[in-house]
Amino acid sequence: MKILQKPSLLVSIFILAQSACLATNHSMEDSIPSQANKTLLKTLSIPIYSFAGGSLIAGTSAGRKLEANIRNGFDVNRKHTLVDDYTQYAPAALVFALDAAGMKGKYKPQQQLLMYGLSVIGSAAVVQPMKRMIGRERPDGSDFRSFPSGHTSTAFVAAEFLNQEFGKKYPWISVAGYATAGLTGYLRMYNDQHWLGDVLAGAAIGMGTTKLIYWIREKTEQKKKRTFKIP
C-alpha cells in the first residue's frame, strides 16, 4: 500500500516537523514564566496564525490549487485507513497512561479529565457549527462539512493537553504528541476526507481551545493566590 507520494510526502513532513517544533517551543516557553502571566493574545498567537493560514488556503484560488495538487499526489488506488480514528485520541490516552505509571503532570488525574473534557467540548462547539455554516465540500464529495477538520481538531486538543500536563518536564513527550496529531491531519487528507486548509484550521481550533482552557484555569488560580495572600 503506497501511503506516501511525492507532493503529499512533502506536506506531511512539513506538518509533522512543524508540530514537533511547536511542541518543543511551547514547552521551553512555559518553563520560564507561568502561562497565566502571558497575555491571552500571546497565548493564542500560533493557533491564530494557523487558522488564518488554513482559511487563506481554503478561500483563495491559489490555495485551492495547492490543495488540489496535494490531493492529486496520492495514489488513486490507495486503500483508506481507519488509523486516524484512533490517533486523534492517542496523546490524551498517553496522559492518563503516564498518570498510571506514577508520573506527575501539572494537575491531578481528576482535574486533568475535567480540563480535557472542557477542551473537547469547547473545540466541538466551534468546529461543528462552522462546518454547517461554511458548507465546504469534502474532497470525496461525500458531504459539505469539510471545513474545518473535526478529527484534526480533536487530535490537537489531545496533543496540547499532553503538552500542558507533561511538556514542561518532558519536552520529548510533547514532540511525540504533536507528531501524532500531525499524522492524524495527514491521514485525513490521505483518506480523501479533508483538504489542507481544513486540517490547518482544525489544528488551530483544537490547540487554541485547549490553550484557552488552561490559560483561564491558571489565571483563576493566580487571582485566588493574590486574594488569599497574607500581608
N, C-alpha and C positions, 0 to 999 in steps of 0.2 A: 504494500500500500504506500503510494507516494504522497506523503503529507506535505512536504516542502518543495515548492517550485521556486525558481529564482526570484521573481519580484516579491512574492509573498514571504519568502525567506528573509529578505532584507527588512521588510516591515516587521516581521515577528522578532527579529534580532533587535531592532530599534526599540520596540515596545518592551521587551524583556530587559534590555540594558538600561533603558530609561527608568523602568520600575525599580530596578535594583539600586540605581544611583539615587533616586528619590528616597528610598527607604534608608539608605546609609546617611544621606544628608540630613534627613529629618531626625534620625537618632542622634547624630552629632549635635544638632541644634538644640534638641530637647535636653541634652545633658548639661548645658550651660545655664540658661535661665529657665524657670518653670514656664510651661506653656501658658499658664494663667497670666504671666507678665507680658505676654505678647498681645499686640492689638489683634482684633478679630480679622482685619484685612490682611495682616501679615500671615496669620494662621491659615487663611483660606487662599492665599495668593496662588499657589501651584494648582489647586483644583479650579480656580477661576480661569487661569491661563489654559488649562487643559480643556475646559468646557468651551471656551472661546475658540480654541483651535478646532475642536470637533465640529462646532457649529459652522465655522468658516468653511471647513472642508465639505460639510453636508449641504451648505447653502450656496455654493458658488459653482459655476460651470467647470472651472479648473480643478476644484476639489473633487467634484463628482467624476471627472475624467480620471483623476488619480485613483479613486475608489474602484472605478471600472477596470482599470489596468491591473490593480491588485487582484480583483476577483478573477480576471481572465488568466492570471498567473497560476491558478490552481488547476490541477488535473481534472478535466471534466468527468472522468470515470472514477474519481475518488469515492471511497466509501465513507459516509459520515460516521462520526463517533459520538458516544454519549459521555465521554470523559469530562466534558465541560459541565455536565450536570452535577458532578461531584467535586471538581476542583474549585468551584465557586465557594464552597464551604470549607475547604481544607485548611486555610490559615486560621479560621476561627476554631476548628476542631483541635488544631495544634495548641491553642491557648489552654484549653481545658486538659489536654494530654500533659502539657508541661506542669500544670497545677497538680495533676495526679502524681506526677513524678517528683513532686516536692519542690519545684522551682517557684519562687515568689514573683508574681507580677506586680503591677502598680496597685491593683486593688484585690480584694478577696474574691474568690470564685462567685459568690452570690452577687456581689456588686458588678463583677465582670459580665455576668449573664444579663443584668439589667442594662448596662451600657451597650452591650452588643444588641440586645433586643430593641432598645430605643433607636440605635443606628440603623438597623434593618428596617424598622417601621418608618423612620424618617426618610430614608432613601426611597422606599417603595412609594411613599406619599408624594414624592416629587416625580419619580420615573413613570408611574402608571398613568396619571392624568396627562403628563406630557406626551406620552405615546399616543393617546387618543386625540389630543389637541393638534399635534403636528401631523399625524397620519402619514408618515413616510412608508413607502412600500419596501418590504424586505427584498433582498437580492433574489430569493427564490420565488417571489410573488405570492407567498402563502397568505399574507395579510398586510395591513397598513399600520403596523405598530413597531416599526424598526428603530426609530429614534426616540430615546437613547436605549442602549443595550441594558436590559434588566439583569442578565447573568453577570455581565461585567461589573455593573454597579454593586451587586451582591458580593462579588469576588473582592472588590476593592474596599468594601466595608470590612470584610474579614481581614484583609491584609493590613489595613490601617488599625484595626482592633488589635491585631497581633503586634504591630509596631508600637502602639501606645502602651501595651502591657509589658512587653519584653525588649523592645528595641533599644532602650537606653542602656541596659546591661549587656545585651547580646545583639549587636548590630547585624550579625550574620543571619540571625533568625528573621529579622525584618527583610533582609535581601531575599531569603527563601520565600517569604510570604508574598512579597510584591512580584517576584518572578512567577509564582503560581497564579497570581491574579492576572499578570500579563499573558500567561499561557491561556487562561480562560478567554481573554479577549481575542487572542489569535484564533482559538478554536471556534469562536462564534463566527468569525469570517470564513474559516475553513469549512464549516458546516453550512455555509451559504445562508446564514440567518441574519447577518449584520454587515453593514459597511464600516469602513474605517472610522468615519465621523461618529457613528453610533457608539462604537467602542470607546473612543476618547471621551465622549460626553458622559457615558455611563460610568467610566472610571472616575471622572471628576466628581460626579454626584455622590458616588459611594465613599470616596476618600473625604470629600468635603463635609458630608453629613456626619461622619464619624469624628472628624476633627472638631466639628462644631459641638457635638455632644460632650466630648472630653473637655473642650475649652470652657463650656458652661459649667460643667461639674467642678473643674479646678478653680474657676473664678468664684463660684459659690463658696467653696471651701476656704479660699483666701479671704473672702469677706467675713466669714464666720470667725476665723482666727483673729482678724482685726477687731471684731466686735467684742470677743471674749478675752482679749489680751489684757492681762493685769498690769496696771501702770507701775 
